[in-house]
Structure formats: structure tokens, C-alpha cells
């Protein structure tokens, strides 16, 4: 069984993700809300990139799971921002541009949801796999950023410690659709 699934967004779908990510970032700036995942950067454009790339990853997940992207965006706009880390389809979508990247889970993440790792850039994305957050906290490697913080003493925010889940610890994407709440 193949663990990952490759998804190519159409240019229209890709653009929808870019626009939604830009809107999300602007709402956070307007409302003076800190970056939700605790990433630290002394470059504000990095947070811009994170929002846009993350939203494109959510768009790729929505395409794979056949979820209603437009309704999700309207609901997201109505409630303001994230609902405790839950993204479209009741899962938490995590993104990294590294194809062999790890899924990161925070200590404060809800344990009753699934997390999907989406990798890649542009319209070409890989859904690398998924894991229950509760399970990720048991099997993931606890990682602190003490060395990074020593190398970047002037960073605006400090990185939060988190659990690192290696790609081979993720479940195959084929298995997640049957487990989504209220789907079938």
C-alpha cells in the first residue's frame, strides 16, 4: 500500500489557495494575532509564506478528500480564525516544502483529531500520510530548539518545542477517508 498520494492542483485551485492564505494572514495582522504554530522568524515575510503555503496545502487536502472548499472558506471567514487547530474536514493540515519533511505536533494540539502532512511547493503537493494527534504525541520524538535559539538570539519569537513524527510513522492516505467524521 502506498503511503502518500500526489495531488496537482489546477491553476484556479492553486490561486484560490493563495488568495485564501493572503486573506487569512491579513486578518491575523489586522487583529494583532500571533502566528498559531509557534514558529519563530525575524522575517515577517516568512509568516506570509507560511499562511499561503499552509492554505494551499489545505486546498490540496480538500481536493483529495472531495471536501467543499468554498463552504470551508466562508465558514472560516465567519468564525474569524482557526478552531483549535482543526482545518477542513475536521483534520489538522500541516505543511512543509521538504518532500521528506516531518509532521510537527505541539503539546497543546487537540488529541481527538487527525493530522495530515502535506509537502511540496507550487501546485504540486504530496499528501505524505496522516496520524491521530494523540498517537503522534506517544510515538513522536520530543524536540526542543535550544541550539536554534542560541544561533538566533534576536528572533522576535522563540520556537515552541514539539513532537517530530517521521514520514515512515505516518499512516497511508488511503486509510483516512473511511475514518473522517460524518463522511460516509
C-alpha positions in Angstrom: 0.0 0.0 0.0 1.4 3.4 -1.0 1.7 5.7 2.0 1.5 9.0 0.0 -0.7 10.5 -2.7 0.5 13.1 -5.2 -2.0 15.9 -5.9 -1.7 18.5 -8.7 -4.0 21.5 -8.2 -5.3 23.2 -11.3 -4.1 26.8 -11.6 -7.5 28.0 -10.5 -7.4 25.8 -7.3 -3.8 26.9 -6.6 -4.8 30.6 -7.0 -7.8 30.0 -4.6 -5.4 28.7 -2.0 -3.0 31.7 -2.5 -5.9 34.2 -2.1 -7.3 32.5 1.0 -3.9 32.4 2.6 -3.4 36.1 1.9 -6.8 36.9 3.4 -6.0 34.7 6.5 -2.7 36.5 7.0 -4.3 39.9 6.7 -7.0 39.1 9.2 -4.3 38.0 11.7 -2.4 41.2 11.1 -5.5 43.3 11.5 -6.5 41.6 14.7 -2.9 41.5 16.1 -3.0 37.7 16.4 0.3 35.8 16.8 1.3 33.0 14.4 -0.6 30.0 15.6 2.1 27.3 15.3 4.8 29.0 17.4 7.2 29.2 14.5 9.7 31.9 15.0 11.1 34.2 12.4 12.7 37.6 12.4 11.4 37.9 8.8 7.7 38.9 8.6 7.6 37.6 5.0 8.2 34.1 6.4 4.8 34.2 8.2 3.2 35.4 5.0 4.7 32.4 3.2 3.6 30.1 6.0 0.0 31.2 5.7 -0.2 31.0 1.9 1.7 27.6 1.7 -0.4 26.2 4.6 -3.7 27.2 2.9 -2.6 25.7 -0.4 -1.9 22.5 1.5 -5.4 22.7 2.9 -6.7 23.1 -0.7 -4.8 20.0 -1.8 -6.2 18.0 1.1 -9.7 19.3 0.2 -9.3 18.1 -3.4 -8.1 14.7 -2.3 -10.9 14.2 0.3 -13.5 15.7 -2.0 -14.4 18.4 0.5 -16.3 21.6 -0.2 -13.5 24.3 -0.3 -15.8 27.3 -0.9 -18.0 26.4 2.1 -14.9 25.9 4.3 -13.5 29.3 3.3 -16.9 31.0 4.0 -17.1 29.2 7.4 -13.5 30.1 8.2 -14.2 33.8 7.4 -17.4 33.8 9.5 -15.7 32.3 12.7 -12.7 34.5 12.3 -9.7 32.2 12.5 -8.8 28.6 13.3 -11.0 26.4 15.5 -8.4 24.9 17.8 -6.1 23.7 15.0 -8.9 22.0 13.1 -8.9 22.7 9.4 -11.1 21.5 6.6 -12.7 18.1 7.0 -12.1 18.1 10.8 -8.4 17.4 10.5 -5.3 19.5 11.1 -3.4 20.0 7.9 0.4 20.5 8.4 2.7 21.6 5.6 6.4 21.6 4.8 8.1 22.3 1.5 10.5 19.5 2.2 9.3 16.3 0.4 10.9 14.2 3.2 9.8 16.6 5.9 8.4 15.7 9.3 5.0 16.3 10.7 5.2 18.6 13.8 2.7 18.3 16.6 2.5 20.8 19.5 1.9 19.7 23.1 -1.2 21.8 23.1 -2.7 20.3 19.9 -6.1 18.7 20.4 -5.7 14.9 20.7 -9.0 13.9 19.2 -8.3 14.9 15.7 -6.1 13.6 12.8 -3.2 15.4 11.4 -2.3 15.2 7.7 1.2 16.1 6.4 1.3 17.8 3.0 4.7 18.5 1.4 5.9 20.3 -1.7 5.5 23.7 -3.3 3.5 25.3 -6.1 0.5 23.4 -7.4 2.3 20.0 -7.0 1.7 18.6 -3.5 2.2 15.3 -1.8 -0.1 14.1 0.9 2.6 12.2 2.8 0.4 10.5 5.3 -1.6 11.0 8.5 -1.7 10.2 12.2 -4.0 10.7 15.1 -2.6 13.6 17.2 -2.9 11.5 20.4 -0.8 8.8 18.7 1.7 11.4 17.4 2.3 12.6 21.0 3.1 9.0 22.0 5.4 7.9 19.1 6.9 11.3 18.1 10.3 12.4 19.2 10.2 15.4 21.5 12.3 18.2 20.1 13.4 21.4 21.7 15.1 24.3 19.9 17.7 25.3 22.4 20.5 25.1 19.8 18.5 27.1 17.3 17.7 29.8 19.9 21.4 30.2 20.7 22.1 30.7 17.0 19.2 33.2 16.6 19.3 35.3 19.8 17.5 38.2 18.2 14.5 36.3 16.8 11.2 38.0 17.5 9.6 34.9 19.0 11.0 31.7 20.3 10.1 28.4 18.7 8.0 26.1 20.8 9.2 22.6 21.5 7.2 20.0 19.6 6.9 16.3 18.7 8.5 15.3 15.4 6.8 12.5 13.5 8.9 10.9 10.8 7.3 10.2 7.4 7.5 6.4 8.0 5.5 6.8 11.2 2.5 8.1 9.2 -0.4 6.0 8.1 -1.2 5.6 4.4 -3.5 8.2 3.0 -5.9 5.6 1.7 -7.0 4.8 5.2 -8.0 8.3 6.3 -11.1 8.8 4.2 -13.1 6.0 6.0 -12.3 7.5 9.4 -13.4 11.1 8.7 -16.4 12.0 10.9 -19.7 12.4 9.1 -18.3 11.4 5.7 -19.8 8.1 4.7 
